Amino acid sequence: MKILITGVAGFIGFSLAKRLLEDNIDVIGIDNLNKYYSKKLKLKRLSILRKKKKFKFFKIDISREVEIKKFSKNKFTHIFHLAAQPGVRETKKFPEKYFSSNEVGFFNIVNNFKENKKIKIFYASSSSVYGDQKKYPSKESYNLMPKNIYGITKKHNEEIAEHFSKIYGLKIIGLRFFTVFGEWGRPDMLFLKFFKCAKNGAKFYVHNKGNHYRDFTYIEDVIEVLKSLISKKISKHEIFNICSSQPKKLSNIINLLIKMTNFNKIKYLKRQKIESLKTHGSNKKILKLTKHKFKNNFEKSVNKTYDWYKNYYYLL
């Protein structure tokens, strides 16, 4: 088994690579190491992976086809395409970055590996494709109504994947991730952002008075699901929600974090129209296939994330 992971210095890419290497699986990782968030954190993740003999890293920008072509001759058994320009709020400032990385980059991956009929390609989609739904939990069959450029690029990825599966017979699997959190996470996400504000005594900004709901999904559960999918027989384009299906109200989460850190410097702002009010996915489809049980306790998982932050805050 030989696996290519794009975005390997990112949160999910690193966590998956680390788990696969523990099982002695060959992993090739690529990443452009951009400056969207702390490069120190990304380099630390890479330094951990590089300790394993079965890991190789290449600094590559997936939006440049000539660089992806170099890898198309490799006999990978699986690709986890996790590289992307993340974040919703940045879409207003730099929409062009999302098109270049998320759409051009994705096309380069599937187009250059389309002749390999044996390969199985997994790619990161997002709960952002759903937008605001009228009925919850959101099922994979629902109509998609993304509210921002990020969600639109992910919707386009799914459409491109469907085309390449039908025309070229690619085995390709979309992973709609729902607010993944945990150790080694992204500094721009809620928990690490709050912990950093608490440590530095800086104001923490909350939109819409915290009247949002998010389907928080712990990284350990995500990685076990992805690892399980590797061995599953999938012959066409399939899409799965990767979620706990247990949404939490943000105002309640903020109260939990206040108690945990004894920090209460909160500034409330208006709701941002590009953000969905609620994410709540159905995980019945993925549970039926993988038999995985989302058993991690939410509060314990947040505490583990806080413990990690206290040891590695200097990387953020």
C-alpha positions in Angstrom: 0.0 0.0 0.0 1.4 3.4 -1.0 -0.6 6.5 -0.1 -0.3 10.1 -1.3 -1.6 12.8 1.0 -1.9 16.4 -0.2 -2.0 19.1 2.4 0.1 16.8 4.7 1.3 19.7 6.8 -2.3 20.6 7.6 -4.4 19.5 10.5 -6.2 16.5 9.1 -3.5 15.6 6.6 -0.9 15.5 9.4 -3.1 13.5 11.7 -3.9 11.0 9.1 -0.3 10.6 8.0 0.8 10.1 11.6 -1.8 7.3 12.1 -0.9 5.5 8.8 2.8 5.7 9.6 2.1 4.0 12.9 0.8 1.1 10.9 4.0 1.0 8.8 2.2 2.2 5.6 4.2 4.1 3.0 3.1 7.8 2.9 4.2 10.4 0.4 3.1 13.9 1.6 2.9 17.1 -0.4 2.1 20.7 0.8 2.9 24.2 -0.3 3.4 25.4 3.3 1.5 28.7 2.7 1.2 31.4 5.3 -2.6 31.2 5.9 -1.7 30.3 9.5 1.4 29.6 11.6 4.2 28.1 9.5 6.0 27.1 12.7 3.1 24.8 13.5 3.2 23.2 10.0 6.9 22.7 10.2 6.6 21.1 13.6 4.0 18.7 12.3 6.4 17.8 9.4 9.3 17.3 11.8 7.2 14.6 13.6 6.3 12.8 10.4 9.9 12.9 9.1 11.0 10.8 12.0 9.4 7.8 10.2 11.4 6.0 7.5 8.3 5.3 5.4 7.5 9.1 5.0 8.7 11.3 2.2 7.8 15.0 1.8 7.8 17.3 -1.2 7.0 21.0 -1.2 4.5 21.4 -4.1 1.8 23.8 -5.1 -1.1 21.7 -6.4 -2.4 24.6 -8.5 0.6 24.1 -10.8 -0.1 21.2 -13.0 3.5 20.6 -14.0 4.3 19.8 -10.4 1.4 17.3 -10.0 2.4 15.6 -13.3 5.7 14.5 -11.7 3.7 12.2 -9.3 1.2 10.8 -11.8 3.6 7.9 -12.7 3.8 6.8 -9.1 1.9 3.6 -8.4 -0.2 5.0 -5.5 -2.9 2.8 -4.2 -4.8 5.7 -2.6 -4.8 9.5 -2.6 -6.2 11.6 0.2 -6.6 15.0 -1.3 -6.8 17.3 1.7 -5.0 20.3 0.4 -7.2 23.4 0.1 -7.5 27.1 1.0 -9.6 26.8 4.2 -11.7 29.2 6.1 -15.0 31.0 5.4 -14.3 34.6 6.6 -11.3 35.0 4.3 -13.4 34.4 1.2 -14.5 38.1 1.2 -10.9 39.3 1.0 -9.2 36.8 -1.2 -11.7 34.9 -3.3 -9.1 34.2 -6.0 -7.1 32.1 -3.6 -10.0 29.7 -3.1 -10.5 29.3 -6.9 -6.8 28.6 -7.5 -6.2 26.1 -4.7 -9.6 24.5 -4.3 -10.8 24.2 -7.9 -7.7 24.3 -10.1 -5.7 22.2 -7.6 -8.5 19.6 -7.3 -8.8 19.4 -11.1 -5.1 18.8 -11.4 -5.2 15.9 -9.1 -8.1 14.0 -10.7 -7.1 14.9 -14.2 -3.5 13.6 -13.8 -4.5 10.4 -12.1 -7.6 9.6 -14.2 -5.9 6.8 -16.2 -5.1 4.8 -13.0 -8.2 2.6 -12.8 -7.0 0.9 -9.6 -6.4 4.0 -7.5 -8.9 5.2 -4.9 -9.1 8.9 -4.5 -10.5 10.5 -1.3 -11.1 14.3 -1.3 -12.1 16.9 1.3 -15.4 18.5 0.8 -17.2 20.4 3.6 -20.4 20.9 5.5 -20.3 24.4 3.9 -21.8 23.0 0.8 -25.2 22.6 2.6 -25.6 26.3 3.6 -28.7 26.9 5.6 -31.1 24.0 5.3 -34.8 23.8 6.3 -34.5 20.3 7.7 -31.8 18.7 9.9 -29.8 16.6 10.1 -28.4 17.3 6.6 -28.2 14.1 4.5 -25.9 13.5 1.6 -28.8 13.5 -0.8 -30.0 17.1 0.1 -29.8 20.0 -2.3 -26.7 22.0 -1.8 -26.9 25.8 -1.1 -23.5 27.1 -0.2 -23.4 30.7 1.1 -19.7 31.6 0.4 -16.9 31.1 -2.1 -15.3 28.3 0.0 -18.5 26.3 -0.1 -19.0 27.0 -3.8 -15.6 25.6 -4.6 -16.3 22.5 -2.6 -19.6 22.0 -4.4 -17.8 22.3 -7.7 -15.3 19.7 -6.6 -18.1 17.3 -6.0 -19.5 18.0 -9.5 -16.0 17.5 -11.1 -15.6 14.3 -9.1 -19.0 13.0 -10.4 -17.9 13.7 -14.0 -14.5 12.0 -13.7 -16.1 9.0 -12.1 -18.7 8.6 -14.8 -16.4 9.3 -17.8 -13.2 7.7 -16.6 -14.4 5.1 -14.1 -12.5 6.7 -11.2 -13.2 5.4 -7.7 -13.5 8.7 -5.9 -14.9 9.5 -2.5 -16.0 12.9 -1.2 -15.6 13.6 2.5 -17.9 16.4 3.9 -16.1 17.3 7.1 -18.0 19.0 9.8 -16.0 21.4 12.1 -13.1 19.1 13.0 -11.2 20.0 16.2 -8.6 18.5 18.5 -4.8 18.4 19.1 -2.6 19.9 16.4 -5.6 21.7 15.1 -5.9 25.0 13.1 -5.1 28.2 15.1 -7.9 30.0 13.3 -10.6 27.7 14.6 -12.7 28.3 17.7 -10.9 26.4 20.5 -7.3 27.2 19.8 -8.3 30.8 19.0 -10.1 31.1 22.4 -7.2 29.5 24.3 -4.7 31.9 22.6 -6.9 35.0 23.6 -7.1 33.7 27.1 -3.4 33.3 27.4 -2.6 36.7 25.9 -5.5 38.6 27.6 -6.9 39.6 24.2 -10.6 40.1 23.3 -12.3 37.1 21.9 -14.9 38.0 19.2 -18.2 36.2 19.0 -20.7 36.8 16.2 -24.5 36.7 16.5 -24.2 36.4 20.3 -23.1 32.8 19.8 -26.5 31.8 18.4 -25.0 29.4 16.0 -24.9 25.6 16.1 -21.9 23.6 14.9 -21.5 19.8 14.5 -18.1 19.5 16.2 -16.2 16.4 15.3 -13.1 15.2 17.2 -10.0 14.5 15.1 -9.5 11.0 16.6 -13.0 9.9 15.3 -12.2 11.5 11.9 -8.9 9.6 11.5 -10.4 6.3 12.5 -13.2 6.7 9.9 -10.7 7.6 7.2 -8.5 4.7 8.0 -11.5 2.4 7.9 -12.6 3.7 4.5 -9.3 2.6 2.9 -10.2 -1.0 2.9 -13.9 -0.5 1.9 -15.1 -1.5 -1.6 -16.2 1.6 -3.4 -16.5 1.4 -7.2 -17.9 4.9 -8.1 -18.3 8.4 -6.8 -19.6 8.4 -3.3 -20.1 11.2 -0.7 -20.1 10.9 3.1 -20.8 13.2 5.9 -17.9 13.0 8.4 -19.6 14.3 11.6 -20.6 13.4 15.1 -24.2 14.4 14.4 -24.3 16.1 17.8 -24.4 19.9 17.2 -23.5 22.3 20.0 -24.7 25.8 20.5 -21.7 28.2 20.3 -22.9 30.3 23.3 -22.8 27.1 25.4 -19.4 26.3 24.1 -18.2 29.8 25.1 -19.5 29.3 28.6 -17.6 26.0 28.8 -14.4 27.6 27.7 -14.9 30.5 30.1 -15.1 28.0 33.0 -12.2 26.0 31.7 -9.8 29.0 31.4 -11.3 31.6 33.8 -11.2 34.1 30.9 -14.2 36.2 30.1 -13.1 39.0 27.8 -15.8 38.6 25.1 -16.8 41.1 22.5 -20.1 40.4 20.6 -20.4 41.3 17.0 -23.2 41.1 14.4 -23.9 38.0 12.5 -21.9 37.5 9.3 -24.2 36.7 6.4 -21.6 34.3 4.7 -21.8 32.0 7.7 -24.5 29.3 8.2 -26.6 29.4 11.3 -26.4 25.7 11.8 -24.4 22.7 10.8 -25.8 19.3 11.7 -25.1 16.3 9.6 -26.5 12.8 9.5 -23.7 10.3 9.9 -25.9 7.2 9.2 -24.4 6.5 5.8 -20.7 6.5 7.0 -21.6 4.5 10.2 -23.4 1.9 8.1 -20.3 1.4 5.9 -17.5 1.6 8.5 -19.3 0.4 11.7 -17.4 3.2 13.5 -18.9 4.6 16.7 -18.4 8.2 17.6 -17.6 7.4 21.3 -15.3 10.3 22.2 -16.8 12.5 25.0 -17.0 16.1 23.8 -15.9 17.8 27.0 -13.0 15.4 27.5 -12.0 16.0 23.9 -12.0 19.8 24.5 -9.9 19.3 27.6 -7.4 17.2 25.7 -7.2 20.0 23.1 -6.6 22.5 25.9 -3.8 20.3 27.4 -2.2 20.1 24.0 -2.4 23.9 23.6 -0.7 24.5 27.0 2.3 22.4 25.7 2.5 23.8 22.2 1.1 27.4 22.4 4.4 28.8 21.2 3.8 27.3 17.8 0.6 29.3 17.2 
